[in-house]
Every structure is written in C-alpha cells, then in structure tokens.
C-alpha cells in the first residue's frame, strides 16, 4: 500500500512520514510540503491513502482532498490538523479519518488501518466495483468514465441486484420512477443500454454484463465488489462500510437499510 503525506510544516511532515513507514503492510510513503506538487504526484501515481494537513497556504487540505478525489476517487483521505473547528467540514467530505496535532503514534496507526481496511492490492483484481460511498468502477486501478450518467446508474442498479436478471421495464421503472414506459421512452432506454455496452467494450470489460432477449444482469464472478464481500461476511469489507452505499441514487434505501440492520445484528 502507498501513502502520501502533505503538510507545509517540515517537522510534522517528516514525523508523520517516519511513523507511517513503521506501519505494517505499507510499501511506500512519500511526503510533500506543497499541495501543488502533491497533485502532480497523484496524477502520475495515485496513492491508496493521503494524509493531509488542513491549514496550508494557497490550497488548503479540504480543497486538496477534493482535487485528489477528482483525480482518483479510490484514494482514502485522513485529515491532520491542529484546529478542531475543521472537523464538521472535513466529515462532510466522508473522509476516512480525522486526527488532531500533535500526532499520536497509536491513533495514527489505528486510523491508517481503518482507512486501508477495505482495499486490496491493485494487481490482485482487474475489475473492481466500489459501492461504499459513491458508485465507481475501476479497471487496473483507473476509474471508468461513462458517457451517460444514466448508463452508469443502470450498471449500479444491476450490481445492486447481485447477478439477478431484471427486465428492461423493471430497470426503467427504477431509474425513471415517475415516467411511463411507452414507446418513446423505450427508445430512450435503448440508447442508455447501448451506451453502457459501448463504454464497457471501450474498457474491454464487456464480460461483466450479460444481456439476453428482454433481460439483463451483471456477472458477479467477473469482478470484485465491496458490497458482495460485505454480504459474504468479509471482515475487511464490513469494517470499511460507514453507512453510505451508492450515495448518489435514491433507490438504494432498501439495500442500505438491510446492510445497517445486518451490522446491528453482528
């Protein structure tokens, strides 16, 4: 696992980097005293975790975290600051952790372990589907870009169904709750399905989708998914779930409620 530390205070930066290098399972730790240089490094080789000071000149840690997430959504974020008043704004970004200076070795180890608990080495899986927080698909560690937002949502819905087949009418009624599945809307939905197929083909991952006459499904064994590991009782997946599942979509309430109740029963 790779960690990036960013802090404009050299002494604290060196201390944080040193402590991270002593943690188990960490392969590489890099330090930056400039947010701009950190952004360049993320573009070149995204880290698994970024530990960011909040109160920095030019680009503060909150803005830097947002930029890192734009470049690589799968990077976890831990904020490190001497000011507790930033806590609310930080957690609105759904970061993995928040630490107050001075840095405590044990607390840092605990937060890093939690932030990395749901991750696997990039080389282990060709296709990774992330459902905790925002929904995203990664191929060899790089996020898939969908031409149409509804095509991405359709794939998210099929992932939520865990490999179960759904008809086009069923999928349409979920994605377009207040619309009637008449002929014009059927044609519009055909465009959505075709766009999804084109995107998957572009990334050479068309095998995750199985479309038969009148129905469609994902093929769960072709990709790794945090939601599927959670349902299978995987400890790392359970520990990495923080109550948010495909947060952009309203139709997930039933699944999200089930996951919450399952956690309460553990």
N, C-alpha and C positions, 0 to 999 in steps of 0.2 A: 504494500500500500504506500501511496505517496502523499506527503503532507506539505502544504505551503503555509509559511508564517509571514504575516505582513504587519510591521509596526515601525513607526518613524523614530521610536526611542531605541537606539542601538543596544543599550544594555539589556533591556527587556526582550528585544528581538533575539539576541544571542542566547539568553537564558531559556526562552521558550523553545528555540531550535534545539538546544542541547538536551532539554528534558524530553522532547519528542523523539530524539534519536535513541534514547534509552528505552523506549516503549517496545514491547514485543509485537512482532508482525509488521513493523514499519520498515520499508525497504529504502526510502529516500525522504529526506527532509530538506527543503530549500527555504531561505529567508530573504525577504525584500524589505527595504526601508522606504520604498516608493510604490504607491498604488499603480502608477502608470507602468512601471516595469513589471509588476505582478500581472497586470492584464496581458502584456506581451507574452509572458511565460505561459499563462493559461491557454492562450491561442495556440501556442506551439505544442504544449504537452499538458493537458488538464490534470490537476491533482484529484485524488479521491476526497481530500479534506483540505479546507482553507481555514486557518485560524487568524482572525483579523482584528486588529485594533480598530476601535470605532472613531476615536477623536484624532484624525490625521488631517494635515493640510491638503488643499487642492481637492482631493477626492476622499471623503470620509469612508469609514468602514461599511456603513449601510449602503451607500451608493456603489462601493466596490463589490459588495456581495451581490447586489442586483446585476451588476455587469458580468460577474463570474457566472451567475445562473443563466444569463442570456447566452453566454458562450458555451457553457457546459452544464446543463440542468442537474446532472447527476452528482456534481460536486457538493459535498456536505459543508456546512458553514458553522463555525464556532466563533462567537464574538468574545473578545478580550478587551476589557476597558476598566478604567479607574473611576467611572461615573455610573452609578446605578440608575440614573434618570433615563438612560437609553434603553432600558430593559423592555418597556412596552413596545417601542418602535421595532426593536430587534425581533421580538417574538411574533410580531405581525407578519414578518417575512418567513415564518415557520422554519427558523434555523434549528440546527441540531443541539446547540448548547450556548451558554452564556456564562462567562467567568469574569469575576472582578479581580483587578490587580490589588496587591501583589499575587503573582501566580503561585498557587499551591500545587505541588507535585502530584499528590494523590487525587485532588479534584480534576486536574488536567488529565490524568490517566483515565479516570472514570468517564469524563466527557468524550475523550477521543475513542475509547472503547465503545461507548454507546453510538457515537456518530458513524462509526465504521462497521457496526454490528450487522447491518443488513446488506453489506457489499460483498461481492465476490471478485476474484481476480479477473481482469478483462479478458485474459487469454482462455479462461475456462469456458466461456459461452460466446457463441457467435451472435445470437439474438437475445436481447434482454428487454422484457416489458416491465416498466415501472408504473405501478398504480398508486402507491402511497404518496399522498400529496397530489401533484399534477400527474396526468397520464402522459407517458412518453415511451417511445420505442427506440432502442439503441442497437446498432449493428457494429460490432467490433469497437464498442465504446463511443461511437459517434451517433448523435441524435438524428432520427429520421425526420425529414421535413415534408409535411403533407401539403399538396397543392390546394386542398379544400378542407376547411375546418370540420365540415360535416363528415367527410371521409374518415378523418381521424376519430371523430366521435363514434362512427359506425364500428370501427375496429375496437374501440374501447368497450362498446356495448357487447360485442361478440366475445371479447376477453372475459367480461363480467359473467357471461353465460357458461364459462368454463368448458368450452368444447361442445355444448349442446347446440343442436340445429335450431335455427329460427327462420320463419318465412320472411319474405320481403315486407309483407304487410305488418308483421309483428315488429320488425326493426323500424319501419317507417313510423308506426304509432308511438314508439318510444322516443325517437329523435324529433318528431314533429307532433307534439302532443295535441295541439289544437287544430290540426289540419285534417282534411278528408282525403283518403287515398283514392282519388279519382284519376282519370286518365292523364291529365297534365302533370299531376304530382307523381304518378308512376314514372313518367318520362324523366322528371327531375331527379327522382331517386335512382333511376338507371344511370344518370350522369355521376351521381355520388359513388355508386358501386364501381363504375368503370374507372373513376379517378382513383379509388382505393387500390384497385387491381394494378393500375399503371404505376402508382407510387411503389407498391411492393415489388413489382417487376423491376423498376428502376434500381432498387437497392438489392436485387437478386434474393429476395426473401418471399417470393410468391407462394412458397410451400406452406406458409403458416395459415393460409386461407383456403378453405375448401368450399367451392360453390357448386351446388347441384341445381337441377331444374326446380326453381321455386323456393330453394332454401340455401342457407349458408351457415358456416361455422368456422371457428379457428381450430387449429390442430395443436393442442397443448404440448404434446411431446416434442414439438419443433423449436420451442423457446423456453427460456427461464422467466419466471414471473414471481414477484414478491408476494402477490395475493395468493397464488397457488401454493407457495411454500408455507404461507400463514395457515391456510386451510388444512395443510398436511401436518401441521403441528411443529414446523421447523422453529426452533428456539430463537435463532437469529432474526428470522422474519417477524416473529411475534414481538421481540424486543424493539425492533425498528419501527413498528407501527405506532403512530402518535395520534390516532383518531381521525385522520384525514385520508379519504380514499377517492381518487379521481375527482378532486375538489371542484373542477370546472363544470361538472354535469349534475343536474338536479335529480335524474332518475336513479342515482346510486344509493338513495336513502335506505332502501331495504337491505342491501348488502352491507352498508356501513353500520346499520343498526345491529345486524346479525354479528358482525365482527366485534362490535363493542360488547354485546352480551356474552360472546364467547370468551372475551378477555375477563369479564367479571366472574365467569364460572371457573376460571383457572385458579 
